[in-house]
């Protein structure tokens, strides 16, 4: 007796398809029961899941696992496109099943993988199904793009706006919160972290219905062009119709930009002033912010909540100041508790670490590593020299690619002109398409000029070799190593509630652990160790502070 499983899938969750979904299950049940040598092992059914990828099909993967466990002898399905539309997946899955003695029978296609020509026919039919998926994806993207150009909104509601049926309408309650955020930032000159903290303390709910405001959330609101009435769509795109993976659109596809698309919450003058202020503060931060001043920025983690430690300045009684690192969550949200909506917030790590103490701990850990300095110098020199050569080669390749792309854009621009004069497109469509094409041409031209300028400044790699070796020798030997050098070696420093400070260096399996004595002192409690080794006690303190 063969243990037979059935697999069925419908592409959408529409009501008529849902009826077909139930009908398929009844059909397979009756079909298997009519076969004298078959026993129904189970019916596996996925509803509303794409056929081009198997990763999210829960029932499909359950069925494959059952087959792997020897619980299934034969799988029955309606047709190849119901099973998978990805040719590679179809062949790989059926081959794996065959190795376990499990066949697949496609009823509508009269295809059985247990026959001699089964794999050949499956390859042909799955290729046809995959190509149909590709065409469907192209048609769908084309339709979405045309809808976007007409002003149809793709995406969900956001703070201040309700999106229903592709149209945006102002939500009065949310709009007031948006105006408050813009006012605090521009008029009260408050930072995004401060605004987020004040919103949390006031119990104001975000668009997600919680009080978990963050600096990133506030920044995203301040940068959103929708609040001044404009709409930009296709900020993300799907490069592969098989994986459905979305990526940020950095010029790979034209954006759809519509000015004065809907009712604005923030007037354009205020919105533009906020963008200038964001740029100004970001520039000021970049010239003296954490990324340049603090080698440990983003590398100290809280052992309780997992968030990064942030730098704060504290004054001593004599008026002098020093840097210390504190948990971001604890600093902004206080001790661990729940907010009015029952959401957890805050952190009770209760530990801080001074910047100079953290750097001493890092140096101590780095200096404990035994290095073959001559080999490191030779290898690093070779790597840097090869990178310089490869960057020159890749620059030439990129330049040729951009020049070809520019030629194609020029041809497209000519085609747009021809279509307008042939009256095959309207003046509005012509102006929109022309503006998009010229924008792309300007972008490509700027990149071409940048590469050409970089090439003009390139120095012969051979003349740089002595300087490269000398610089690397100085760094590896420690003669020219500064705080930034040690910061680059640090993978992560973790601070725990019990005072432990764990140091992990890049590319090294060993870790070093220290214990803080209060806020400003520390001692060596445990030496370098790996996960499987016994910790080594160190009696003498690392510092007398």
LINPESUL-V855126 format. One record per helix or strand of 2 or more residues. SS is the DSSP state (h for helix, s for strand). FROM is the first residue (numbers start at 1). LEN is the number of residues. Records with the same first field share a line. If there is no record, write none. Layout:
SS: FROM-LEN  FROM-LEN
//
This chain:
s: 2-9  38-10  74-4  103-4  111-2  161-4  167-4  231-3  236-3  246-3  256-3  300-3  308-8  321-7  337-2  344-2  352-3  490-6  500-6  511-7  521-9
h: 15-20  58-11  80-4  87-13  118-32  172-15  192-10  215-9  225-4  268-21  290-4  328-6  355-13  373-49  427-31  461-17  483-7
//
